[in-house]
Amino acid sequence: MSAVFEEVVSMSEEASLLYGNGNLAQCAKTLQGLQKQLMNVDRWKLDVSVLWNICGIIKSEVAKWNQGTQTKVSTDSLIVVSSSLCCLRNTFPHCSRTQLLVAESEDLLDPIISCIQWTFRDEKELLSQVSQPLELTNITGGSITQTTEGIKAAELDMENDREPHSEWRKAHSTLASACVTCLGNMVAANSTTRKLLWPLVLPILGDLLAYRDWQVSQMASMILHNCLLEPSLREELCNNREVDVIIGKLLSLYVNESQYSCFVLFCLELLLSNKIIVKASWPILSGKQKLLCLDVLAAILMDPLHSRCEPLPVSTVTFLVNIFKNEADKILCSLASQLQEDDSQVLVRLANFVCSAAASDAWRNLLQQDTSLLITSVYLLRSITDMGKLGGNVFTPLSRLSDLTDEQQMANAENHPAFGFKCDLIRLIASLVYRHKGNQDQIREIGGVTLLLESSKFDARNPLIKEISIFAVRNLLEGNLENQQLVKELKLEGVAENPGLQELGLEAVCEGDQIRLVQRTSSPLPDEDAEL
């Protein structure tokens, strides 16, 4: 045995001896030194006695915590166990040998699971075990985060924090971080340990994801993601009655800490691509959670390679399309401000999702068979157009140049849920009639051809509506002689007044079948008091 391995074994034995003598401070200090040493050895050759010594300390201390007569858990006790878990954590990376040694040995694994279960119990119950605020022993002259190799859950200002039991809570956060990183390293890149630990992880998964320290929750999502990479475990969770709760906690975690939530996002992609999850979870989700859910589903929909998860099932897409058909007309309630902000945002995002699905080669044929979706879209477009003609409301087109330079008015328009909604409806119709004779005929029969032609006017509330309307008309006429004949028979009766042209001093005039812009021949007379 080399000198390095001898030193590692010696340090683990020394820590075990110090613990047996009740010297928790020195034991923790030794464990922190051992933690660093374990990062520099070949873990495949590590003496098994090191694992037994470390787990022995955890087992003995956690047994005291779980005793019915225990009235107080000291901060020093939490630190010793945290240091032990960090040592254990450092034996697992890139070493399936040590992962399996612990996962397959009941005597080694039970203390770790018992510690995790205790740590993530209701915190009020845990705090009741502390008879008074305890002083946090500064073992190495540094903070806890320094002694646990960068675990940041307890990185708080001790001098300024006056909350009761604050020092104990910091030590508890450090312990929680040590628990999840140890468990995370045990299941990383190891299919066998994932399956062995899953029955033990599943019952406490909700508590891990809902822990008050977001960094702990984020690391818990990493554990979940590793387990979900196993198809059998993913299927088991999807069929578990608690899956709705897990989905809700993942969505809440992403909403609150999105910039740090890559593993949360990966978990959501794996779960939401299951055929039953979206339909089961949707009714209990909040508005913000539904928005994120739709964003994740749209990302899966638009990923042609499906590199991280399975493609969306038909049942999920049809479920969301049916929601759109049933609730799309609620956008009209925004005229009287009767639609809640979250509900309106969900409706807009849902419209975007359905548009994306209809524009996709993979889903267009399915949606084109849904005649009610086409009819709903046309009649809603007609309702929005008619309401806009009343003037002075959120559906009234903004076509004046002066409207565009009014920053406040434009800001109000852009922030309203109706902004771009009309454009989305036309985009959806364009996809549903694309090379589909039955849908092209359906549009003609319900008077949708002239409606689309009428929509091809500039409107600042619906950017690119002119271009999209022309594209929709093009799809409507392609290969359909009846529709082409209908448009051909339309008569030019004149040019509608255009406020934007008026402001430029121009007007449109008809010359045969041609329309030409000319300088206005008359201009309003100046006010009598105007200065010449």
Secondary structure by P-SEA (a helix, b strand, c coil): ccaaaaaaaaaaaaaaaaaaacaaaaaaaaaaaaaaaaaccccccccaaaaaaaaaaaaaaaaaaaccccccccaaaaaaaaaaaaaaaaaccccaaaaaaaaacaaaaaaaaaaaaaaaccaaaaaaacccbbbbbcccccccccccccccccccccccccccaaaaaaaaaaaaaaaaaaaaaaacccaaaaaaaaaaaaaaaaaaaacccaaaaaaaaaaaaaaaccaaaaaaaaaccaaaaaaaaaaaaaaacccccaaaaaaaaaaaacccccccccccccaaaaaaaaaaaaaaaacccccccccccaaaaaaaaaaaaaccccccccccccccaaaaaaaaaaaaaaaaaaaccccaaaaaacaaaaaaaaaaaaaaaaaaaccccccccccccccccaaaaaaaaaaccccaaaaaaaaaaaaaacccaaaaaaaaaacaaaaaaaaccccccccaaaaaaaaaaaaaacccaaaaaaaaacccccccccaaaaaacbbbbbcccbbbbbcccccccccccccc
